[in-house]
Amino acid sequence: MNTPAATTLPIPGAGSEGVRSPWELTRARFARHRLGLASFFLLVVLYLMALGCEFFAPATREWRDLRHSYCPPQPLHFAWADGLYVCAMRRLDNPVTFARTYVEDPTVRIPLGFFVRGEPVRVLGFLPTDRHFFGVDRDRLARRGRADDPDAVCYLLGADKYGRDAASRLIYGARISLSVGVISIIITFVLGVVLGGVSGYAGGGWDNLIQRTIEVINALPQLPLWLALGAVFPADWSPLTVYFCVTVALSLISWTGLARVVRGKILALREEDYAVAARLLGASPARILFRHLVPGFTSHIIVTLTLGVPGMILGETVLSFLGLGLRPPIVSWGVMLQDCQNLQTVGHYPWLLSPVLFIVVTILAFNFAGDALRDAADPYSDR
């Protein structure tokens, strides 16, 4: 008697082998985390904007117009006939108090557009172009006979005391502030994983030396230590040298937390069966450490790193705000906040605090994305 063959039901979403790999499980679980996924895409947009800041910024970093110093943000308008536009801002100076005010002139419309012609720039330093992602449409202005109008400017986020466009400087500053966080966290990752792994796996004198070093670094007050490191930088150093030194200084301070996490996990995993088996098969300590043990707690490393990037960005912001980190002509969010040291200035021109909004949004995005990545990296755990 023939027995009917058993029917094998396909596993939904499974690969060709019927079982999804750990990376497929991680991607699937991360895709279900809506807030984390939205934060991840927001960070991608911010880093792409920072990478091509010359193209995305309406004006160049050096552009300025002293006739519109401290010009307030211009609200966007839309009309079917003109599309997107802003109204010209007329400057009024009080002859008695010398107070400067601006009023909108609704009779003068400044057309805006995408992929408009502007000042020639070099994207990433080697791609020449005169196109900008968004800005004043000079071609339409020329057709209206107003190509040389001094009021044909657009300050979506206001202007500083030199008449520089705050929106453009924010985009240029994103390249420095965001790259400081990424480069610092790479150095932190290398130091934390290597020193923490050696401390937990080797033990003995190496463990004692590394842990005492961590305790000494953690015992130093963070803010005074940042101030001391910033004061060490000579004033005649080039902006690139200062940028490099600030990045390395932030990394040398912040690796201790990751090293402690790695050491604790290595102590818990080094006597597991798979680690002992690899040791008996003749695997080197480096292979056992970095090939078998470290991948076992990837989720904890991801959380520590994603929470560390905002700390690096805040560290650069604090140093630059106090004038001890990056200095002009470098543009970063911390350098832009140097204009906010005077409370009276902030009270009169609150749009100078716009970098704070970008910093807060970036830090929240890193935190939300980090939580989502932590859950996705351990797909078999219950929430």
Secondary structure, DSSP 4 states (H G I P E B T S, - for coil): -PPPPPPPPPPTT--TTSS--HHHHHHHHHHT-HHHHHHHHHHHHHHHHHHTHHHHSSS-TT---GGGTTPPPPPPEEETTTEEEEEEEEEEE-TTT--EEEEEEEEEEEEEEEEEEEEEEEETTTEEEEEEEEEE-HHHHHHTT-TT-TT----TT-B-TT--BHHHHHHHHHHHHHHHHHHHHHHHHHHHHHHHHHHHHH-HHHHHHHHHHHHHHHHS-HHHHHHHHHHHS-TTS-HHHHHHHHHHHHHHHHSHHHHHHHHHHHHHHTTSHHHHHHHHTT--HHHIIIIIIGGGGHHHHHHHHHHHHHHHHHHHHHHHHTTSS--TTS--HHHHGGGGSSHHHHHH-GGGGHHHHHHHHHHHHHHHHHHHHHHHHSTTS--
